[in-house]
Amino acid sequence: MVLRVPRDATDAQIAQARRQLSREYHPDVNNAPDAAARFDEVQRAFSLLSDPAARAEYDRVGGHPGAVRAARDPGSATEAAPGIFIQPTSVDFGLLEPRRPYADAKVSIAWTGARPGRVTSEAGGGWWTNLGAEMSASSCVVFYLRAAAHAEVPNGRQRAQFTVTLDGTPLTVQLTAEVRGAFPPASPPAFHTAKRSSLEPRQLWIGVLLIVCVFLMVYGYLH
């Protein structure tokens, strides 16, 4: 548990743990590469446990904040596989037309067990794309999707399926959109060029460490 307190901890114990860990991980006093992330995680854990309804849900799912956050987001989270929650299970991007050629959506996946070693996802195709993913916590990943109409997409109801795989376990989200109107032949799809189809937590931390090392080298040179 992030705050290092027992499941039956009192409000006073939770508050004390937050104070101690906030001092320990505050970026002004802790130079570790993950200090800021740990500090933010402490604040989120305290916020969750300070809400009676959220704490009850936390206890229900076995003490995993990622699953609680997914369940408390607008809409409902679905247990797509044992210990794996997805929200939403379907996305309707609505009407895509020349004055509204694209629309965005988020898909959150949380788990209650050990963090998966590999998370892969489809890049998209045709009228939709996967813009990228963000590991928002140690037990939750968020994917950013975009639907975009262009000259090569026919008018009418469009259907597709977005698939995410966690260590061999596939999870699917149904995608729909309604395309209507005439788009210029040369109109490019409103897709971001930097797409990622896989997310490896270890690679994320390596990237963060490299950035910190470069910053320290520049700082040492200037001083």
VENCOR-V33114 format. One record per helix or strand. SS is the DSSP state (alpha for helix, beta for strand). FROM is the first residue (numbers start at 1). TO is the last residue. If there is no record, write none. Layout:
ss={SS & SS}
from={FROM & FROM}
to={TO & TO}
//
This chain:
ss={alpha & alpha & alpha & alpha & beta & beta & beta & beta & beta & beta & beta & beta & beta & beta & beta & beta & alpha}
from={11 & 35 & 52 & 65 & 78 & 84 & 90 & 100 & 102 & 119 & 124 & 128 & 140 & 156 & 169 & 198 & 201}
to={25 & 49 & 60 & 72 & 81 & 87 & 97 & 100 & 111 & 121 & 125 & 137 & 148 & 166 & 179 & 199 & 222}
//
